[in-house]
Amino acid sequence: MKRLLKFLLVIAGVFLIIHRRVIWACVTGTEMPQPPEWHKKFIPCLNDKVEDDL
């Protein structure tokens, strides 16, 4: 059980580090950062939103 809890805490920490700019933009109300190119390849709905912003 302790291993699972440690694993989940590490995964949550990694998630927060990776998404820190998006979280900060959401909290402060500033503009969201552009998604990386690999997001656009694997998540098709992002292509529509990014093109609409241009």
Secondary structure, DSSP 4 states (H G I P E B T S, - for coil): -HHHHHHHHHHHHHHHHHTHHHHHHHHHT-PPPPPPHHHHHH-HHHHHHHHHH-
